[in-house]
Amino acid sequence: MKNFTDEIKPCPFCGSRNLDVYFYDPFDGYMGDNTLHGVRCKDCYAKIEDRKKADVIEKWNRRAR
């Protein structure tokens, strides 16, 4: 089985592979499903968030270095 983090390229700013993949609901379910998915570099703190996990991966991997 392929690991989710295997699909993610290193940080486009510092090149680190020390990444945090996360999701959360900023309203704690109060306003329906508002789950945000994100990728964050633990070294330089660059991050990106989106409502769909696949979109987050695509956007993180697409950013120019």
Buried (B, 14 or more C-beta within 10 A) or exposed (E): EEEEEEBBBBBBEEEEEEBEBEEEEEEEEEEEEEBBBBBBBEBBEBBBBBEEBEEBBEBBEEEEE
